[in-house]
Amino acid sequence: MDVAQSIGGQFPNIPPAPFSPSCTSSHFSASPKVRPYIKLDVNQTRKQMNEQQRSILLHSASCFPLPPGVKLSYGTAGFRADASLLESTVFRVGILAALRSVQTRSVVGLMITASHNQASDNGVKVADPSGGMLSQHWEPFADTLSNAGDPNTLLQLIDDFAKKEKIPLEGASEGEVLLGRDTRPSGEFLAEAAKQGITSIMGVNATDMGVMTTPQLHWMVRSRNKGMEASENNYYDQLSTSFRCLMEYIPKGNRNFNVNDKVIVDGADGVGGEKLEILKKLLSDLSIDVRNRGDGVLNEGVGADFVQKEKIIPRSFGPADVGFRCASLDGDADRLTAYANGASTYYLKQLGLEVVFTPTGVKYLHEKASEYDIGIYFEANGHGTILFSESFLCWLEGRNNELTSTSKCSEQQEAALRLLAVSKLINQAVGDSFSGLLLVEAILKHMGWSMFKWNELYHDLPSRQLKVKVVDRTAVITANAETVVVRPIGIQEAINAETAKYPHGRCFIRPSGTEDVIRVYAEAISQEAADSLANSVATLVDQFLGFNTTK
């Protein structure tokens, strides 16, 4: 279950300002092909271009046959599987991303990563023009496209969807897809498959951004569509500049509070460690010791997912690090170690903040948080960020300008400048471990809190997450933001009876978005109780839905 902490209503006179991409055709690379000038009427030209597009798609699709027996679905994390099975899928997602770019007349992103999965896996997902996740409206098309059995079926699906969505396929419209990948060995050959898919749609250019974190790609897509410069260096500059600004406005009495300015980061032997080495050179106010930078195996004994689920320190950390602030990234650097918990929900409500529950998945949280002037959301698995509405930022800019002329350097103006800096430091496109790490450091300095003081705000309930292999995950139907199972009949009552045996017990199950497993999450008053509750409910899931291996 996920929690969206949303703060709204403080600025009732601000009119809404929906996202509006501002890119122009100058953002796109025109096709390099030179065609002879032939005078044709409009109908002849349209027919010729349709046939040319058809021929290109049929030819390219024949080079990427679907592996027999493989059926994938587009979940919150896109498609994920063993990398050896993904070439055809990534090619087809390239086509989808190109179509999305043409339809929206905007830059779209395509990221090749499997986040916290093992190194032999990989995955692919699309970043929408806002920098967020692919529109939910397109997810069913992604599923059918990825599972089309042959080139002709694929072509028919594309043609039907293009007509339904009014996407021109005559090559008259330009588009661009930014392509990124993490450090997995399979990323390079899968990126080539993605390029083939993207350029199979006439007029669309594939721009290979190389190895980068997932948040970097999402940030670049969002920035490009806002008419801003969006290179990797621009990303580092924005984070370091806004962090420096926040440090300048720390109350004078708190500036030297922390014993040290060092934070130790577990890079999960993924792309995050490599990129954090670049960013840290721009941070004069903070010393970062990056470990697990790629000298070991990606996500093996390291990373946010490993630390949270196994509840042990990552490789290369030991007794000498006690007392230092430490953080673990995940494989594609879009989350930190801290995970939402029932205790955090209770704590936030005690502060008088509005807490909203949504179904599992960033796409649901992001959508809900965007309804507020300031929306803060974090999933139970660590993904999350802060959103500022465009209308609120416009109001804040105006307020800062007003204070500059009437009360320069006042506490009010410094507060406005701090909030503006936070809006630039935090990655509003998607969860970002780098911006989250820096924001936590700035807040601790601002409040004058040690790590121990921060840790004492509230105590997480002990928890345990498990997954159970089942015959068909779609047999589980949930309601009330995935807190109640309505199908199969009887399982929720059995879960309730088991949960009632444990003080402060909570337990939820939900189907995975990417594989035939049911995820079990349990909380209780002690770790032993949480483990026992999780195992008991896992047994129930196996009895109702699995292979009944726990007889």
C-alpha positions in Angstrom: 0.0 0.0 0.0 1.3 3.4 -0.9 1.0 6.8 0.8 0.6 10.1 -0.8 1.2 13.0 1.7 -0.5 16.0 0.1 -0.6 19.6 1.4 -3.1 21.8 -0.4 -5.5 24.6 0.1 -3.2 27.3 1.4 -3.3 29.2 -1.8 -7.0 29.4 -2.8 -6.7 32.3 -5.2 -4.2 30.8 -7.5 -5.8 29.7 -10.8 -4.8 26.2 -12.1 -2.0 26.0 -14.7 -2.0 22.6 -16.4 1.3 21.3 -18.0 1.8 22.7 -21.4 4.8 21.5 -23.4 6.6 24.3 -25.2 8.9 22.5 -27.5 9.1 23.5 -31.2 10.2 21.8 -34.3 13.7 23.1 -33.7 14.0 20.5 -31.0 13.9 17.7 -33.5 16.3 16.4 -36.0 14.9 16.3 -39.5 15.3 13.1 -41.5 18.6 13.2 -43.4 17.2 11.5 -46.5 17.0 13.6 -49.6 14.0 12.8 -51.8 13.6 13.9 -55.5 10.8 16.5 -56.1 7.8 14.9 -57.7 4.6 16.7 -58.2 1.7 14.6 -56.9 -1.8 15.4 -55.7 -2.5 15.1 -52.0 -4.3 11.8 -52.2 -1.4 10.2 -54.2 1.2 11.5 -51.8 -0.7 10.3 -48.7 -1.1 6.8 -50.3 2.6 6.7 -51.2 3.7 7.7 -47.8 1.4 5.1 -46.2 2.8 2.4 -48.3 6.4 3.5 -47.5 5.6 3.5 -43.8 4.0 0.1 -44.1 7.0 -1.3 -45.9 9.5 0.0 -43.3 7.5 -1.4 -40.4 7.0 -4.8 -42.0 10.7 -5.1 -42.8 12.0 -4.0 -39.4 9.4 -6.1 -37.5 10.6 -9.2 -39.4 14.1 -8.7 -37.9 12.7 -8.9 -34.4 10.5 -12.0 -34.1 8.7 -12.6 -30.9 10.2 -15.4 -28.7 7.9 -18.4 -28.6 5.8 -18.8 -25.5 6.7 -15.4 -24.1 3.9 -13.1 -22.9 4.7 -9.8 -21.1 2.6 -7.0 -19.6 3.4 -3.3 -19.1 3.4 -2.8 -15.3 4.4 0.2 -13.2 8.0 -0.5 -14.1 7.3 -1.2 -17.7 8.3 -4.5 -19.2 10.8 -6.7 -17.3 12.2 -10.1 -18.0 15.4 -12.0 -18.6 17.4 -9.8 -21.0 17.6 -12.6 -23.6 13.9 -12.5 -24.1 13.5 -8.7 -24.5 14.9 -7.7 -27.9 11.5 -7.9 -29.7 9.7 -6.2 -26.8 12.2 -3.3 -26.7 11.9 -2.9 -30.5 8.1 -2.6 -30.2 8.3 -0.2 -27.3 10.5 1.9 -29.5 7.6 2.1 -32.0 5.2 3.0 -29.2 7.5 5.8 -27.9 7.8 7.2 -31.4 4.0 7.1 -31.9 3.6 8.9 -28.5 6.0 11.6 -29.6 4.2 12.1 -32.9 0.8 12.3 -31.2 1.9 14.8 -28.5 4.3 16.7 -30.8 6.7 16.5 -27.8 9.9 14.8 -26.8 9.4 11.4 -25.2 11.9 9.2 -23.3 12.7 5.5 -23.4 14.7 3.9 -20.6 16.2 0.5 -20.6 16.6 -0.7 -17.0 15.4 -3.4 -14.6 16.1 -1.3 -11.5 16.7 -3.5 -8.5 16.4 -6.8 -10.4 19.4 -9.1 -10.9 22.0 -8.2 -13.5 20.8 -10.8 -16.0 17.4 -9.2 -16.2 16.5 -6.0 -18.1 13.5 -3.9 -18.8 12.1 -1.0 -20.8 9.7 1.8 -20.0 8.5 5.1 -21.5 8.7 8.6 -20.1 5.8 10.8 -21.1 6.2 14.4 -22.3 5.7 15.6 -18.7 8.7 13.5 -17.6 6.3 11.2 -15.7 5.2 7.7 -16.5 3.5 6.6 -19.7 -0.1 7.6 -19.9 -2.3 4.8 -18.4 -4.5 5.2 -21.5 -1.6 3.7 -23.6 -0.7 0.8 -21.4 -3.2 -1.7 -23.0 -1.8 -0.8 -26.4 1.7 -1.5 -25.0 0.5 -5.0 -23.9 -1.1 -5.9 -27.2 1.8 -4.5 -29.2 4.4 -6.4 -27.3 2.6 -9.7 -27.7 1.6 -9.4 -31.4 2.5 -12.7 -33.0 3.8 -11.7 -36.4 4.7 -8.5 -38.4 1.3 -8.3 -40.2 -0.6 -8.5 -36.9 1.7 -5.9 -35.5 1.2 -3.6 -38.4 -2.6 -3.9 -38.1 -2.5 -3.0 -34.4 -0.4 0.0 -35.2 -2.7 1.1 -38.0 -5.9 0.7 -35.9 -4.4 2.5 -32.9 -3.1 5.3 -35.0 -6.6 5.8 -36.6 -8.2 5.7 -33.2 -5.8 8.2 -31.6 -5.5 10.4 -34.8 -1.8 9.8 -35.1 -0.5 10.8 -38.5 1.6 8.1 -40.1 2.5 9.8 -43.4 5.9 11.0 -42.3 4.8 14.6 -42.2 5.1 15.0 -38.4 8.5 15.1 -36.6 9.2 13.5 -33.3 12.1 12.7 -31.0 12.7 10.0 -28.4 15.6 10.3 -25.9 17.1 6.9 -25.2 18.9 6.0 -22.0 20.1 2.8 -20.4 21.7 1.6 -17.1 25.0 -0.3 -16.8 23.7 -3.8 -17.5 25.7 -5.6 -20.1 22.6 -6.3 -22.1 21.7 -2.6 -22.3 23.8 -1.8 -25.4 22.2 -4.4 -27.7 18.7 -3.7 -26.4 19.3 0.0 -27.1 20.0 -0.9 -30.7 16.7 -2.7 -30.9 14.9 0.4 -29.4 16.5 2.6 -32.1 15.3 0.3 -34.8 11.7 0.6 -33.4 11.9 4.4 -33.0 13.2 5.1 -36.5 10.6 2.7 -38.0 8.1 5.5 -37.6 8.9 8.0 -40.3 10.0 11.4 -39.2 11.0 10.3 -35.6 14.6 10.7 -34.5 16.2 8.5 -31.8 18.7 10.4 -29.7 21.0 8.1 -27.7 21.8 9.7 -24.4 24.0 6.7 -23.4 24.4 5.3 -19.8 22.4 7.4 -17.3 20.2 7.1 -14.2 16.4 6.7 -14.8 15.7 10.1 -13.0 18.2 11.8 -15.3 16.3 10.7 -18.4 12.9 11.7 -17.0 14.4 15.1 -16.0 15.7 15.6 -19.5 12.4 14.8 -21.1 10.5 17.2 -18.8 13.1 20.0 -19.3 13.2 19.7 -23.1 9.5 20.0 -23.3 9.6 23.1 -21.1 12.1 24.7 -23.6 15.1 24.3 -21.2 18.5 23.0 -21.9 18.7 19.4 -20.8 22.1 17.8 -21.0 23.6 15.7 -18.3 25.7 18.6 -17.2 22.6 20.8 -17.0 21.2 18.2 -14.6 24.2 18.3 -12.3 24.3 22.1 -12.4 20.7 22.5 -11.4 21.1 20.1 -8.5 24.3 21.5 -7.2 23.2 25.2 -7.6 19.9 24.7 -5.8 21.6 22.7 -3.0 24.2 25.5 -2.6 21.3 28.0 -2.4 19.6 26.0 0.4 22.8 25.7 2.3 23.3 29.5 2.1 19.9 30.1 3.8 20.4 27.7 6.7 19.8 29.6 10.0 23.1 30.8 11.2 22.9 29.0 14.6 22.5 25.6 12.9 25.2 25.8 10.2 27.9 24.0 12.2 25.7 21.7 14.1 26.6 18.3 12.5 29.9 16.8 13.7 30.9 16.0 10.2 29.8 16.8 6.6 30.3 13.3 5.3 27.7 10.9 4.0 28.5 7.4 2.8 26.5 6.1 -0.2 26.0 2.5 -1.4 25.8 2.8 -5.2 24.4 -0.8 -5.6 27.2 -1.5 -8.1 25.0 0.3 -10.7 24.8 3.5 -12.6 24.1 5.6 -9.5 27.6 5.2 -8.1 29.2 6.2 -11.4 27.1 9.3 -11.8 27.3 10.3 -8.1 31.1 10.5 -8.5 30.5 13.2 -11.1 27.9 15.2 -9.0 29.9 15.2 -5.8 32.7 17.2 -7.4 30.3 20.1 -7.6 29.3 20.0 -3.9 31.6 22.0 -1.8 29.3 21.8 1.2 29.1 18.0 1.4 31.6 15.2 1.3 30.3 12.0 -0.3 32.0 8.7 0.0 30.6 6.5 -2.8 31.0 2.7 -2.3 29.9 -0.2 -4.5 30.5 1.8 -7.6 30.6 -1.1 -10.0 33.4 -3.3 -8.6 30.9 -5.9 -7.6 27.7 -7.5 -9.2 24.8 -5.1 -9.7 22.2 -5.4 -6.9 24.0 -8.5 -5.4 24.3 -7.9 -1.6 23.9 -4.2 -2.1 21.2 -1.6 -2.9 18.1 -0.2 -1.4 15.9 -3.2 -2.1 18.4 -5.6 -0.6 19.0 -3.5 2.6 15.3 -3.0 3.3 14.1 -6.5 2.7 17.0 -8.4 4.2 17.5 -5.8 7.0 21.3 -6.1 6.9 24.0 -3.6 5.9 25.3 -3.8 2.2 28.6 -5.1 1.2 31.6 -2.9 1.9 30.0 -1.4 5.0 31.2 -2.3 8.5 31.8 -1.2 12.2 34.0 1.7 11.2 31.0 3.4 9.6 28.9 3.5 12.7 27.8 7.0 13.5 28.0 8.2 9.9 25.0 9.1 7.8 24.6 6.3 5.2 22.3 5.7 2.3 21.6 3.0 -0.3 20.5 3.6 -3.8 18.8 1.1 -6.1 20.1 -0.2 -9.4 18.9 2.7 -11.5 19.2 5.4 -8.8 15.5 6.4 -8.5 15.1 5.6 -4.8 16.8 5.6 -1.4 16.5 3.2 1.4 13.8 4.8 3.4 10.5 3.1 2.9 6.9 4.2 3.8 5.3 2.3 6.7 2.1 2.3 8.8 4.0 4.2 11.5 4.8 7.1 9.1 1.1 7.3 8.1 0.2 7.7 11.8 2.9 10.2 12.4 1.8 12.4 9.5 -1.8 12.4 10.6 -0.7 13.4 14.1 0.9 16.5 12.5 -2.4 17.4 10.9 -1.4 16.7 7.4 -3.8 15.3 4.8 -2.8 11.7 3.9 -4.3 10.1 0.9 -4.1 6.4 -0.1 -3.8 5.2 -3.7 -3.4 1.8 -5.4 0.2 0.6 -5.6 2.3 2.3 -8.3 4.0 5.7 -9.0 1.5 6.5 -11.7 -1.4 6.6 -9.2 0.6 8.5 -6.5 2.0 11.1 -9.0 -1.5 11.7 -10.4 -3.0 12.2 -7.0 -0.2 14.4 -5.7 -0.5 16.7 -8.7 -3.9 17.8 -7.6 -2.3 19.9 -4.8 -0.2 23.0 -4.7 2.4 20.9 -2.9 2.1 17.1 -3.0 4.6 14.8 -1.3 4.4 11.1 -2.2 6.4 8.0 -1.5 5.6 4.4 -2.3 6.0 1.6 0.2 9.0 0.5 -1.8 10.8 3.8 -1.6 10.0 5.6 -4.9 8.7 9.1 -4.4 9.2 12.8 -4.9 7.6 16.3 -4.3 5.4 18.1 -6.8 4.8 21.8 -6.9 2.0 23.1 -9.1 2.9 25.5 -11.8 0.4 28.0 -10.5 1.9 27.9 -7.0 5.4 28.4 -8.4 4.2 31.4 -10.4 2.7 32.8 -7.2 5.9 32.1 -5.3 8.0 33.8 -7.9 5.8 36.8 -7.8 5.9 36.9 -4.0 9.7 36.7 -4.1 9.9 39.6 -6.5 7.5 41.7 -4.4 9.7 41.0 -1.3 12.8 41.9 -3.2 11.5 45.4 -3.6 9.9 45.8 -0.1 11.7 43.5 2.3 14.9 42.2 0.8 16.8 39.7 2.9 13.9 39.4 5.3 12.9 36.1 6.8 9.9 36.0 4.5 12.0 36.4 1.4 14.5 33.8 2.6 11.6 31.4 3.1 10.4 32.0 -0.4 13.9 31.5 -1.8 14.3 28.3 0.1 11.0 26.9 -1.3 12.0 27.9 -4.8 15.3 26.2 -4.4 13.6 23.0 -3.2 11.4 23.0 -6.3 14.6 23.0 -8.4 16.5 20.5 -6.3 13.8 17.9 -6.1 13.1 16.0 -9.4 9.5 16.7 -10.1 9.4 14.3 -13.0 10.1 11.1 -11.0 11.7 9.9 -7.8 15.4 10.7 -7.8 17.9 9.3 -5.2 20.4 12.1 -5.8 18.0 15.0 -5.3 16.3 13.2 -2.4 19.7 12.6 -0.7 20.7 16.3 -1.1 17.3 17.6 0.1 17.6 15.4 3.3 21.1 16.8 4.0 19.8 20.4 3.5 16.8 19.8 5.8 19.0 18.2 8.6 21.3 21.2 8.4 18.4 23.6 8.4 16.7 22.0 11.4 20.0 21.5 13.3 19.2 17.8 13.6 21.7 14.9 14.0 20.9 11.6 12.3 19.9 10.3 15.7 17.4 13.1 16.3 15.9 12.5 12.9 15.6 8.8 13.6 13.7 9.5 16.8 10.8 11.3 15.1 8.9 8.0 15.0 9.7 4.3 14.8 8.8 2.2 11.9 6.8 -0.9 12.7 8.7 -4.1 11.9 7.7 -5.4 8.5 8.3 -8.2 6.1 7.7 -8.5 2.3 7.3 -11.9 0.6 6.2 -13.1 -2.8 4.3 -16.3 -3.7 4.4 -17.9 -7.1 0.8 -18.5 -8.4 -0.8 -20.0 -11.5 -2.5 -16.7 -12.5 -1.9 -13.4 -10.7 -4.9 -11.8 -12.4 -7.2 -14.0 -10.3 -6.6 -11.5 -7.4 -8.9 -8.5 -7.6 -8.4 -5.7 -5.0 -10.4 -2.7 -3.9 -10.0 0.3 -1.6 -6.5 1.3 -2.8 -5.5 -2.4 -2.7 -6.2 -2.8 1.0 -9.0 -5.3 0.5 -9.1 -8.5 -1.7 -12.5 -9.0 -3.3 -11.5 -12.0 -5.4 -11.1 -14.9 -4.8 -13.9 -15.0 -2.4 -12.9 -16.0 1.1 -9.2 -15.1 1.1 -9.7 -11.6 2.7 -11.6 -13.1 5.6 -8.8 -15.6 6.1 -6.2 -12.8 6.0 -8.3 -10.8 8.5 -8.5 -13.7 10.9 -4.8 -14.3 10.7 -3.9 -10.6 11.1 -6.2 -10.3 14.2 -3.8 -12.6 16.1 -1.0 -10.0 16.1 -0.8 -6.7 18.0 -0.6 -3.8 15.6 -0.9 -6.3 12.8 -1.5 -5.2 9.2 -1.3 -7.4 6.1 -2.0 -6.8 2.4 -1.6 -8.8 -0.7 -1.6 -7.7 -4.3 -0.7 -9.1 -7.7 2.7 -8.2 -9.2 2.5 -6.1 -12.3 5.2 -8.0 -14.2 5.2 -11.7 -13.1 2.9 -14.4 -11.9 3.5 -13.8 -8.2 1.4 -12.3 -5.4 3.2 -9.9 -3.1 2.6 -10.1 0.6 3.3 -7.2 3.0 3.0 -7.6 6.8 3.6 -5.3 9.8 3.4 -6.1 13.5 4.7 -5.1 16.9 7.9 -7.1 16.6 10.0 -8.4 13.8 9.3 -12.0 14.8 5.6 -11.3 14.7 5.8 -9.5 11.3 7.7 -12.5 9.9 5.2 -15.0 11.3 2.2 -13.0 9.9 3.8 -12.7 6.5 4.6 -16.4 6.3 1.1 -17.4 7.5 -0.6 -15.2 4.8 1.9 -16.5 2.2 0.6 -20.0 3.0 -3.0 -18.8 2.6 -2.1 -17.3 -0.8 -0.5 -20.6 -1.9 -3.6 -22.5 -0.8 -6.0 -20.3 -2.6 -4.1 -19.4 -5.7 -0.8 -21.2 -6.0 0.5 -24.6 -6.6 -0.5 -25.6 -3.1 3.1 -26.6 -2.1 2.5 -25.8 1.6 0.2 -28.8 2.4 
